[in-house]
């Protein structure tokens, strides 16, 4: 469904900003091991919202905790992928045939 271009988007609120970030981290949390990372739009902090309302601080702290945990999982997965790539490279290097023919003159 496409947005109606004649309707101006709703002005951002702290609730919508937090919801956007919560949606992004929820997609990361739902990733199965080995799955491709979901598309996530680049996020820029809103500049016109003023300070975070006090009643939203617990929600923001929970979001930060979830983000940090997701980053830890992604970091561990990337580290594991790099280690697997190094092992695969070393196996490949040890088993690659150079393609040069070698002949031994057994009559000499």
Backbone as XML, in Angstrom:
<?xml version="1.0"?>
<chain id="A" units="angstrom">
  <residue number="1" name="UNK">
    <atom name="N" x="0.840" y="-1.164" z="0.000"/>
    <atom name="CA" x="0.000" y="0.000" z="0.000"/>
    <atom name="C" x="0.885" y="1.228" z="0.000"/>
  </residue>
  <residue number="2" name="UNK">
    <atom name="N" x="0.643" y="2.175" z="-0.868"/>
    <atom name="CA" x="1.462" y="3.372" z="-0.929"/>
    <atom name="C" x="0.777" y="4.501" z="-0.181"/>
  </residue>
  <residue number="3" name="UNK">
    <atom name="N" x="1.604" y="5.372" z="0.368"/>
    <atom name="CA" x="1.077" y="6.503" z="1.124"/>
    <atom name="C" x="0.502" y="7.541" z="0.163"/>
  </residue>
  <residue number="4" name="UNK">
    <atom name="N" x="-0.531" y="8.177" z="0.608"/>
    <atom name="CA" x="-1.159" y="9.231" z="-0.190"/>
    <atom name="C" x="-0.257" y="10.459" z="-0.145"/>
  </residue>
  <residue number="5" name="UNK">
    <atom name="N" x="0.293" y="10.896" z="-1.308"/>
    <atom name="CA" x="1.218" y="12.024" z="-1.297"/>
    <atom name="C" x="0.563" y="13.337" z="-0.886"/>
  </residue>
  <residue number="6" name="UNK">
    <atom name="N" x="-0.767" y="13.413" z="-0.920"/>
    <atom name="CA" x="-1.432" y="14.658" z="-0.545"/>
    <atom name="C" x="-1.589" y="14.780" z="0.966"/>
  </residue>
  <residue number="7" name="UNK">
    <atom name="N" x="-1.324" y="13.692" z="1.694"/>
    <atom name="CA" x="-1.446" y="13.712" z="3.145"/>
    <atom name="C" x="-0.056" y="13.836" z="3.741"/>
  </residue>
  <residue number="8" name="UNK">
    <atom name="N" x="0.119" y="14.887" z="4.529"/>
    <atom name="CA" x="1.423" y="15.107" z="5.172"/>
    <atom name="C" x="1.643" y="14.033" z="6.231"/>
  </residue>
  <residue number="9" name="UNK">
    <atom name="N" x="2.896" y="13.545" z="6.356"/>
    <atom name="CA" x="3.165" y="12.541" z="7.396"/>
    <atom name="C" x="2.951" y="13.155" z="8.778"/>
  </residue>
  <residue number="10" name="UNK">
    <atom name="N" x="2.570" y="12.296" z="9.708"/>
    <atom name="CA" x="2.367" y="12.762" z="11.077"/>
    <atom name="C" x="3.685" y="13.266" z="11.641"/>
  </residue>
  <residue number="11" name="UNK">
    <atom name="N" x="3.633" y="14.327" z="12.416"/>
    <atom name="CA" x="4.884" y="14.824" z="13.008"/>
    <atom name="C" x="5.459" y="13.773" z="13.947"/>
  </residue>
  <residue number="12" name="UNK">
    <atom name="N" x="6.773" y="13.675" z="14.008"/>
    <atom name="CA" x="7.386" y="12.659" z="14.872"/>
    <atom name="C" x="7.113" y="12.959" z="16.348"/>
  </residue>
  <residue number="13" name="UNK">
    <atom name="N" x="6.990" y="11.891" z="17.086"/>
    <atom name="CA" x="6.845" y="11.985" z="18.542"/>
    <atom name="C" x="7.879" y="11.067" z="19.164"/>
  </residue>
  <residue number="14" name="UNK">
    <atom name="N" x="8.116" y="11.215" z="20.460"/>
    <atom name="CA" x="9.035" y="10.306" z="21.133"/>
    <atom name="C" x="8.505" y="8.878" z="21.065"/>
  </residue>
  <residue number="15" name="UNK">
    <atom name="N" x="7.178" y="8.733" z="21.146"/>
    <atom name="CA" x="6.591" y="7.395" z="21.065"/>
    <atom name="C" x="6.889" y="6.757" z="19.709"/>
  </residue>
  <residue number="16" name="UNK">
    <atom name="N" x="6.722" y="7.536" z="18.629"/>
    <atom name="CA" x="6.977" y="6.961" z="17.299"/>
    <atom name="C" x="8.463" y="6.696" z="17.087"/>
  </residue>
  <residue number="17" name="UNK">
    <atom name="N" x="9.322" y="7.548" z="17.628"/>
    <atom name="CA" x="10.766" y="7.327" z="17.499"/>
    <atom name="C" x="11.181" y="6.051" z="18.231"/>
  </residue>
  <residue number="18" name="UNK">
    <atom name="N" x="10.667" y="5.868" z="19.442"/>
    <atom name="CA" x="10.989" y="4.652" z="20.193"/>
    <atom name="C" x="10.405" y="3.419" z="19.516"/>
  </residue>
  <residue number="19" name="UNK">
    <atom name="N" x="9.186" y="3.543" z="18.989"/>
    <atom name="CA" x="8.559" y="2.409" z="18.308"/>
    <atom name="C" x="9.382" y="1.966" z="17.110"/>
  </residue>
  <residue number="20" name="UNK">
    <atom name="N" x="9.881" y="2.931" z="16.351"/>
    <atom name="CA" x="10.713" y="2.605" z="15.178"/>
    <atom name="C" x="11.947" y="1.812" z="15.590"/>
  </residue>
  <residue number="21" name="UNK">
    <atom name="N" x="12.611" y="2.259" z="16.655"/>
    <atom name="CA" x="13.806" y="1.562" z="17.132"/>
    <atom name="C" x="13.453" y="0.195" z="17.716"/>
  </residue>
  <residue number="22" name="UNK">
    <atom name="N" x="12.312" y="0.108" z="18.411"/>
    <atom name="CA" x="11.885" y="-1.178" z="18.961"/>
    <atom name="C" x="11.568" y="-2.162" z="17.831"/>
  </residue>
  <residue number="23" name="UNK">
    <atom name="N" x="10.956" y="-1.681" z="16.761"/>
    <atom name="CA" x="10.671" y="-2.554" z="15.614"/>
    <atom name="C" x="11.965" y="-3.084" z="15.004"/>
  </residue>
  <residue number="24" name="UNK">
    <atom name="N" x="12.967" y="-2.196" z="14.862"/>
    <atom name="CA" x="14.255" y="-2.621" z="14.297"/>
    <atom name="C" x="14.918" y="-3.685" z="15.172"/>
  </residue>
  <residue number="25" name="UNK">
    <atom name="N" x="14.956" y="-3.466" z="16.469"/>
    <atom name="CA" x="15.624" y="-4.434" z="17.351"/>
    <atom name="C" x="14.812" y="-5.729" z="17.425"/>
  </residue>
  <residue number="26" name="UNK">
    <atom name="N" x="13.493" y="-5.643" z="17.300"/>
    <atom name="CA" x="12.674" y="-6.869" z="17.284"/>
    <atom name="C" x="13.016" y="-7.735" z="16.073"/>
  </residue>
  <residue number="27" name="UNK">
    <atom name="N" x="13.244" y="-7.099" z="14.921"/>
    <atom name="CA" x="13.633" y="-7.868" z="13.733"/>
    <atom name="C" x="14.987" y="-8.540" z="13.947"/>
  </residue>
  <residue number="28" name="UNK">
    <atom name="N" x="15.909" y="-7.858" z="14.605"/>
    <atom name="CA" x="17.220" y="-8.467" z="14.885"/>
    <atom name="C" x="17.088" y="-9.606" z="15.887"/>
  </residue>
  <residue number="29" name="UNK">
    <atom name="N" x="16.249" y="-9.418" z="16.898"/>
    <atom name="CA" x="16.067" y="-10.467" z="17.908"/>
    <atom name="C" x="15.429" y="-11.723" z="17.308"/>
  </residue>
  <residue number="30" name="UNK">
    <atom name="N" x="14.634" y="-11.549" z="16.269"/>
    <atom name="CA" x="13.930" y="-12.675" z="15.660"/>
    <atom name="C" x="14.781" y="-13.441" z="14.656"/>
  </residue>
  <residue number="31" name="UNK">
    <atom name="N" x="15.980" y="-12.959" z="14.382"/>
    <atom name="CA" x="16.843" y="-13.640" z="13.407"/>
    <atom name="C" x="17.207" y="-15.038" z="13.880"/>
  </residue>
  <residue number="32" name="UNK">
    <atom name="N" x="17.092" y="-15.969" z="12.972"/>
    <atom name="CA" x="17.559" y="-17.330" z="13.230"/>
    <atom name="C" x="19.050" y="-17.383" z="12.903"/>
  </residue>
  <residue number="33" name="UNK">
    <atom name="N" x="19.817" y="-18.230" z="13.576"/>
    <atom name="CA" x="21.236" y="-18.359" z="13.247"/>
    <atom name="C" x="21.417" y="-18.684" z="11.762"/>
  </residue>
  <residue number="34" name="UNK">
    <atom name="N" x="22.300" y="-17.982" z="11.121"/>
    <atom name="CA" x="22.592" y="-18.210" z="9.709"/>
    <atom name="C" x="21.694" y="-17.451" z="8.763"/>
  </residue>
  <residue number="35" name="UNK">
    <atom name="N" x="20.668" y="-16.792" z="9.275"/>
    <atom name="CA" x="19.755" y="-16.038" z="8.406"/>
    <atom name="C" x="20.390" y="-14.718" z="7.993"/>
  </residue>
  <residue number="36" name="UNK">
    <atom name="N" x="19.964" y="-14.219" z="6.849"/>
    <atom name="CA" x="20.449" y="-12.919" z="6.377"/>
    <atom name="C" x="19.859" y="-11.815" z="7.247"/>
  </residue>
  <residue number="37" name="UNK">
    <atom name="N" x="20.643" y="-10.792" z="7.469"/>
    <atom name="CA" x="20.182" y="-9.657" z="8.266"/>
    <atom name="C" x="19.050" y="-8.938" z="7.544"/>
  </residue>
  <residue number="38" name="UNK">
    <atom name="N" x="18.049" y="-8.485" z="8.285"/>
    <atom name="CA" x="16.940" y="-7.788" z="7.647"/>
    <atom name="C" x="17.363" y="-6.393" z="7.188"/>
  </residue>
  <residue number="39" name="UNK">
    <atom name="N" x="16.641" y="-5.886" z="6.215"/>
    <atom name="CA" x="16.870" y="-4.514" z="5.777"/>
    <atom name="C" x="16.419" y="-3.570" z="6.891"/>
  </residue>
  <residue number="40" name="UNK">
    <atom name="N" x="17.275" y="-2.651" z="7.249"/>
    <atom name="CA" x="16.947" y="-1.661" z="8.264"/>
    <atom name="C" x="17.309" y="-0.304" z="7.692"/>
  </residue>
  <residue number="41" name="UNK">
    <atom name="N" x="16.343" y="0.596" z="7.710"/>
    <atom name="CA" x="16.616" y="1.943" z="7.212"/>
    <atom name="C" x="17.542" y="2.667" z="8.181"/>
  </residue>
  <residue number="42" name="UNK">
    <atom name="N" x="18.382" y="3.515" z="7.619"/>
    <atom name="CA" x="19.260" y="4.308" z="8.468"/>
    <atom name="C" x="18.403" y="5.207" z="9.350"/>
  </residue>
  <residue number="43" name="UNK">
    <atom name="N" x="18.788" y="5.318" z="10.605"/>
    <atom name="CA" x="18.013" y="6.106" z="11.552"/>
    <atom name="C" x="18.814" y="7.316" z="11.970"/>
  </residue>
  <residue number="44" name="UNK">
    <atom name="N" x="18.170" y="8.442" z="11.961"/>
    <atom name="CA" x="18.782" y="9.657" z="12.484"/>
    <atom name="C" x="17.923" y="10.144" z="13.628"/>
  </residue>
  <residue number="45" name="UNK">
    <atom name="N" x="18.536" y="10.485" z="14.734"/>
    <atom name="CA" x="17.734" y="10.927" z="15.876"/>
    <atom name="C" x="16.952" y="12.193" z="15.524"/>
  </residue>
  <residue number="46" name="UNK">
    <atom name="N" x="15.698" y="12.241" z="15.930"/>
    <atom name="CA" x="14.926" y="13.452" z="15.676"/>
    <atom name="C" x="15.524" y="14.627" z="16.439"/>
  </residue>
  <residue number="47" name="UNK">
    <atom name="N" x="15.497" y="15.767" z="15.826"/>
    <atom name="CA" x="16.090" y="16.950" z="16.464"/>
    <atom name="C" x="15.046" y="17.904" z="17.019"/>
  </residue>
  <residue number="48" name="UNK">
    <atom name="N" x="13.782" y="17.646" z="16.727"/>
    <atom name="CA" x="12.748" y="18.607" z="17.109"/>
    <atom name="C" x="11.785" y="18.079" z="18.164"/>
  </residue>
  <residue number="49" name="UNK">
    <atom name="N" x="12.196" y="17.074" z="18.934"/>
    <atom name="CA" x="11.293" y="16.491" z="19.917"/>
    <atom name="C" x="11.507" y="17.027" z="21.321"/>
  </residue>
  <residue number="50" name="UNK">
    <atom name="N" x="12.612" y="17.679" z="21.542"/>
    <atom name="CA" x="12.908" y="18.127" z="22.892"/>
    <atom name="C" x="13.410" y="16.963" z="23.730"/>
  </residue>
  <residue number="51" name="UNK">
    <atom name="N" x="13.538" y="17.182" z="25.028"/>
    <atom name="CA" x="14.038" y="16.108" z="25.891"/>
    <atom name="C" x="13.043" y="14.953" z="25.988"/>
  </residue>
  <residue number="52" name="UNK">
    <atom name="N" x="13.577" y="13.776" z="26.257"/>
    <atom name="CA" x="12.745" y="12.591" z="26.426"/>
    <atom name="C" x="11.857" y="12.782" z="27.653"/>
  </residue>
  <residue number="53" name="UNK">
    <atom name="N" x="10.548" y="12.585" z="27.497"/>
    <atom name="CA" x="9.662" y="12.698" z="28.665"/>
    <atom name="C" x="10.030" y="11.664" z="29.726"/>
  </residue>
  <residue number="54" name="UNK">
    <atom name="N" x="9.906" y="12.067" z="30.973"/>
    <atom name="CA" x="10.289" y="11.220" z="32.098"/>
    <atom name="C" x="9.556" y="9.877" z="32.072"/>
  </residue>
  <residue number="55" name="UNK">
    <atom name="N" x="8.289" y="9.873" z="31.683"/>
    <atom name="CA" x="7.525" y="8.626" z="31.699"/>
    <atom name="C" x="7.964" y="7.647" z="30.612"/>
  </residue>
  <residue number="56" name="UNK">
    <atom name="N" x="8.744" y="8.107" z="29.627"/>
    <atom name="CA" x="9.254" y="7.217" z="28.578"/>
    <atom name="C" x="10.666" y="6.712" z="28.875"/>
  </residue>
  <residue number="57" name="UNK">
    <atom name="N" x="11.281" y="7.197" z="29.952"/>
    <atom name="CA" x="12.652" y="6.797" z="30.277"/>
    <atom name="C" x="12.782" y="5.288" z="30.506"/>
  </residue>
  <residue number="58" name="UNK">
    <atom name="N" x="11.876" y="4.630" z="31.245"/>
    <atom name="CA" x="12.017" y="3.172" z="31.410"/>
    <atom name="C" x="11.949" y="2.429" z="30.068"/>
  </residue>
  <residue number="59" name="UNK">
    <atom name="N" x="11.075" y="2.872" z="29.196"/>
    <atom name="CA" x="10.958" y="2.248" z="27.868"/>
    <atom name="C" x="12.259" y="2.427" z="27.085"/>
  </residue>
  <residue number="60" name="UNK">
    <atom name="N" x="12.843" y="3.613" z="27.155"/>
    <atom name="CA" x="14.095" y="3.885" z="26.446"/>
    <atom name="C" x="15.240" y="3.057" z="27.026"/>
  </residue>
  <residue number="61" name="UNK">
    <atom name="N" x="15.277" y="2.904" z="28.355"/>
    <atom name="CA" x="16.325" y="2.079" z="28.983"/>
    <atom name="C" x="16.185" y="0.612" z="28.570"/>
  </residue>
  <residue number="62" name="UNK">
    <atom name="N" x="14.948" y="0.123" z="28.532"/>
    <atom name="CA" x="14.713" y="-1.256" z="28.098"/>
    <atom name="C" x="15.151" y="-1.432" z="26.643"/>
  </residue>
  <residue number="63" name="UNK">
    <atom name="N" x="14.832" y="-0.465" z="25.810"/>
    <atom name="CA" x="15.244" y="-0.511" z="24.405"/>
    <atom name="C" x="16.762" y="-0.542" z="24.293"/>
  </residue>
  <residue number="64" name="UNK">
    <atom name="N" x="17.436" y="0.300" z="25.040"/>
    <atom name="CA" x="18.897" y="0.317" z="25.009"/>
    <atom name="C" x="19.464" y="-1.040" z="25.420"/>
  </residue>
  <residue number="65" name="UNK">
    <atom name="N" x="18.902" y="-1.641" z="26.453"/>
    <atom name="CA" x="19.359" y="-2.951" z="26.899"/>
    <atom name="C" x="19.174" y="-3.990" z="25.794"/>
  </residue>
  <residue number="66" name="UNK">
    <atom name="N" x="18.021" y="-3.969" z="25.142"/>
    <atom name="CA" x="17.760" y="-4.908" z="24.043"/>
    <atom name="C" x="18.724" y="-4.680" z="22.884"/>
  </residue>
  <residue number="67" name="UNK">
    <atom name="N" x="19.001" y="-3.412" z="22.571"/>
    <atom name="CA" x="19.927" y="-3.103" z="21.479"/>
    <atom name="C" x="21.325" y="-3.616" z="21.798"/>
  </residue>
  <residue number="68" name="UNK">
    <atom name="N" x="21.785" y="-3.386" z="23.014"/>
    <atom name="CA" x="23.125" y="-3.834" z="23.404"/>
    <atom name="C" x="23.226" y="-5.358" z="23.344"/>
  </residue>
  <residue number="69" name="UNK">
    <atom name="N" x="22.175" y="-6.056" z="23.777"/>
    <atom name="CA" x="22.172" y="-7.514" z="23.711"/>
    <atom name="C" x="22.211" y="-7.984" z="22.258"/>
  </residue>
  <residue number="70" name="UNK">
    <atom name="N" x="21.426" y="-7.334" z="21.391"/>
    <atom name="CA" x="21.409" y="-7.693" z="19.966"/>
    <atom name="C" x="22.777" y="-7.442" z="19.327"/>
  </residue>
  <residue number="71" name="UNK">
    <atom name="N" x="23.411" y="-6.337" z="19.687"/>
    <atom name="CA" x="24.748" y="-6.043" z="19.161"/>
    <atom name="C" x="25.731" y="-7.118" z="19.615"/>
  </residue>
  <residue number="72" name="UNK">
    <atom name="N" x="25.615" y="-7.564" z="20.853"/>
    <atom name="CA" x="26.489" y="-8.639" z="21.349"/>
    <atom name="C" x="26.296" y="-9.922" z="20.556"/>
  </residue>
  <residue number="73" name="UNK">
    <atom name="N" x="25.047" y="-10.273" z="20.270"/>
    <atom name="CA" x="24.774" y="-11.476" z="19.466"/>
    <atom name="C" x="25.348" y="-11.334" z="18.063"/>
  </residue>
  <residue number="74" name="UNK">
    <atom name="N" x="25.164" y="-10.164" z="17.454"/>
    <atom name="CA" x="25.678" y="-9.951" z="16.096"/>
    <atom name="C" x="27.202" y="-9.986" z="16.083"/>
  </residue>
  <residue number="75" name="UNK">
    <atom name="N" x="27.820" y="-9.397" z="17.086"/>
    <atom name="CA" x="29.283" y="-9.406" z="17.170"/>
    <atom name="C" x="29.805" y="-10.836" z="17.293"/>
  </residue>
  <residue number="76" name="UNK">
    <atom name="N" x="29.153" y="-11.635" z="18.128"/>
    <atom name="CA" x="29.571" y="-13.037" z="18.281"/>
    <atom name="C" x="29.378" y="-13.804" z="16.978"/>
  </residue>
  <residue number="77" name="UNK">
    <atom name="N" x="28.264" y="-13.552" z="16.292"/>
    <atom name="CA" x="28.010" y="-14.244" z="15.023"/>
    <atom name="C" x="29.041" y="-13.849" z="13.974"/>
  </residue>
  <residue number="78" name="UNK">
    <atom name="N" x="29.374" y="-12.569" z="13.904"/>
    <atom name="CA" x="30.387" y="-12.120" z="12.943"/>
    <atom name="C" x="31.744" y="-12.722" z="13.255"/>
  </residue>
  <residue number="79" name="UNK">
    <atom name="N" x="32.072" y="-12.794" z="14.532"/>
    <atom name="CA" x="33.354" y="-13.393" z="14.929"/>
    <atom name="C" x="33.387" y="-14.862" z="14.523"/>
  </residue>
  <residue number="80" name="UNK">
    <atom name="N" x="32.295" y="-15.568" z="14.754"/>
    <atom name="CA" x="32.222" y="-16.972" z="14.349"/>
    <atom name="C" x="32.338" y="-17.126" z="12.845"/>
  </residue>
  <residue number="81" name="UNK">
    <atom name="N" x="31.702" y="-16.233" z="12.097"/>
    <atom name="CA" x="31.793" y="-16.289" z="10.631"/>
    <atom name="C" x="33.220" y="-16.058" z="10.161"/>
  </residue>
  <residue number="82" name="UNK">
    <atom name="N" x="33.908" y="-15.099" z="10.780"/>
    <atom name="CA" x="35.308" y="-14.838" z="10.398"/>
    <atom name="C" x="36.179" y="-16.048" z="10.694"/>
  </residue>
  <residue number="83" name="UNK">
    <atom name="N" x="35.943" y="-16.689" z="11.832"/>
    <atom name="CA" x="36.727" y="-17.876" z="12.182"/>
    <atom name="C" x="36.461" y="-18.997" z="11.177"/>
  </residue>
  <residue number="84" name="UNK">
    <atom name="N" x="35.207" y="-19.209" z="10.809"/>
    <atom name="CA" x="34.884" y="-20.243" z="9.824"/>
    <atom name="C" x="35.520" y="-19.926" z="8.476"/>
  </residue>
  <residue number="85" name="UNK">
    <atom name="N" x="35.539" y="-18.659" z="8.093"/>
    <atom name="CA" x="36.152" y="-18.268" z="6.815"/>
    <atom name="C" x="37.656" y="-18.544" z="6.840"/>
  </residue>
  <residue number="86" name="UNK">
    <atom name="N" x="38.317" y="-18.276" z="7.970"/>
    <atom name="CA" x="39.757" y="-18.553" z="8.081"/>
    <atom name="C" x="40.031" y="-20.049" z="7.957"/>
  </residue>
  <residue number="87" name="UNK">
    <atom name="N" x="39.203" y="-20.862" z="8.620"/>
    <atom name="CA" x="39.385" y="-22.313" z="8.531"/>
    <atom name="C" x="39.170" y="-22.771" z="7.091"/>
  </residue>
  <residue number="88" name="UNK">
    <atom name="N" x="38.113" y="-22.282" z="6.451"/>
    <atom name="CA" x="37.841" y="-22.663" z="5.059"/>
    <atom name="C" x="38.988" y="-22.232" z="4.150"/>
  </residue>
  <residue number="89" name="UNK">
    <atom name="N" x="39.536" y="-21.043" z="4.371"/>
    <atom name="CA" x="40.668" y="-20.574" z="3.562"/>
    <atom name="C" x="41.894" y="-21.459" z="3.754"/>
  </residue>
  <residue number="90" name="UNK">
    <atom name="N" x="42.146" y="-21.875" z="4.988"/>
    <atom name="CA" x="43.333" y="-22.713" z="5.225"/>
    <atom name="C" x="43.146" y="-24.102" z="4.603"/>
  </residue>
  <residue number="91" name="UNK">
    <atom name="N" x="41.934" y="-24.629" z="4.652"/>
    <atom name="CA" x="41.671" y="-25.924" z="4.006"/>
    <atom name="C" x="41.823" y="-25.775" z="2.501"/>
  </residue>
  <residue number="92" name="UNK">
    <atom name="N" x="41.270" y="-24.709" z="1.961"/>
    <atom name="CA" x="41.366" y="-24.471" z="0.516"/>
    <atom name="C" x="42.834" y="-24.335" z="0.099"/>
  </residue>
  <residue number="93" name="UNK">
    <atom name="N" x="43.608" y="-23.591" z="0.866"/>
    <atom name="CA" x="45.017" y="-23.388" z="0.526"/>
    <atom name="C" x="45.795" y="-24.697" z="0.591"/>
  </residue>
  <residue number="94" name="UNK">
    <atom name="N" x="45.416" y="-25.573" z="1.513"/>
    <atom name="CA" x="46.137" y="-26.845" z="1.668"/>
    <atom name="C" x="45.733" y="-27.874" z="0.632"/>
  </residue>
  <residue number="95" name="UNK">
    <atom name="N" x="44.603" y="-27.680" z="-0.004"/>
    <atom name="CA" x="44.118" y="-28.709" z="-0.923"/>
    <atom name="C" x="44.009" y="-28.257" z="-2.369"/>
  </residue>
  <residue number="96" name="UNK">
    <atom name="N" x="44.317" y="-27.012" z="-2.643"/>
    <atom name="CA" x="44.203" y="-26.513" z="-4.014"/>
    <atom name="C" x="45.327" y="-27.077" z="-4.870"/>
  </residue>
  <residue number="97" name="UNK">
    <atom name="N" x="44.952" y="-27.570" z="-6.016"/>
    <atom name="CA" x="45.929" y="-28.039" z="-6.993"/>
    <atom name="C" x="46.264" y="-26.836" z="-7.861"/>
  </residue>
  <residue number="98" name="UNK">
    <atom name="N" x="47.530" y="-26.600" z="-8.062"/>
    <atom name="CA" x="47.942" y="-25.403" z="-8.785"/>
    <atom name="C" x="47.595" y="-25.443" z="-10.263"/>
  </residue>
  <residue number="99" name="UNK">
    <atom name="N" x="47.337" y="-26.613" z="-10.804"/>
    <atom name="CA" x="47.001" y="-26.705" z="-12.212"/>
    <atom name="C" x="48.205" y="-26.883" z="-13.118"/>
  </residue>
  <residue number="100" name="UNK">
    <atom name="N" x="49.391" y="-26.852" z="-12.558"/>
    <atom name="CA" x="50.596" y="-27.082" z="-13.370"/>
    <atom name="C" x="50.855" y="-28.577" z="-13.487"/>
  </residue>
  <residue number="101" name="UNK">
    <atom name="N" x="51.081" y="-28.994" z="-14.663"/>
    <atom name="CA" x="51.381" y="-30.410" z="-14.861"/>
    <atom name="C" x="52.823" y="-30.685" z="-14.421"/>
  </residue>
  <residue number="102" name="UNK">
    <atom name="N" x="53.031" y="-31.816" z="-13.796"/>
    <atom name="CA" x="54.382" y="-32.231" z="-13.399"/>
    <atom name="C" x="54.645" y="-33.583" z="-14.032"/>
  </residue>
  <residue number="103" name="UNK">
    <atom name="N" x="55.709" y="-33.653" z="-14.784"/>
    <atom name="CA" x="56.067" y="-34.901" z="-15.451"/>
    <atom name="C" x="57.379" y="-35.397" z="-14.887"/>
  </residue>
  <residue number="104" name="UNK">
    <atom name="N" x="57.442" y="-36.667" z="-14.698"/>
    <atom name="CA" x="58.664" y="-37.293" z="-14.229"/>
    <atom name="C" x="59.106" y="-38.257" z="-15.349"/>
  </residue>
  <residue number="105" name="UNK">
    <atom name="N" x="60.339" y="-38.080" z="-15.770"/>
    <atom name="CA" x="60.871" y="-38.954" z="-16.813"/>
    <atom name="C" x="61.367" y="-40.237" z="-16.130"/>
  </residue>
  <residue number="106" name="UNK">
    <atom name="N" x="60.569" y="-41.266" z="-16.228"/>
    <atom name="CA" x="60.924" y="-42.525" z="-15.575"/>
    <atom name="C" x="61.921" y="-43.339" z="-16.389"/>
  </residue>
  <residue number="107" name="UNK">
    <atom name="N" x="62.243" y="-42.910" z="-17.612"/>
    <atom name="CA" x="63.201" y="-43.637" z="-18.450"/>
    <atom name="C" x="64.624" y="-43.173" z="-18.205"/>
  </residue>
  <residue number="108" name="UNK">
    <atom name="N" x="64.796" y="-42.128" z="-17.490"/>
    <atom name="CA" x="66.144" y="-41.610" z="-17.304"/>
    <atom name="C" x="66.914" y="-42.338" z="-16.236"/>
  </residue>
</chain>
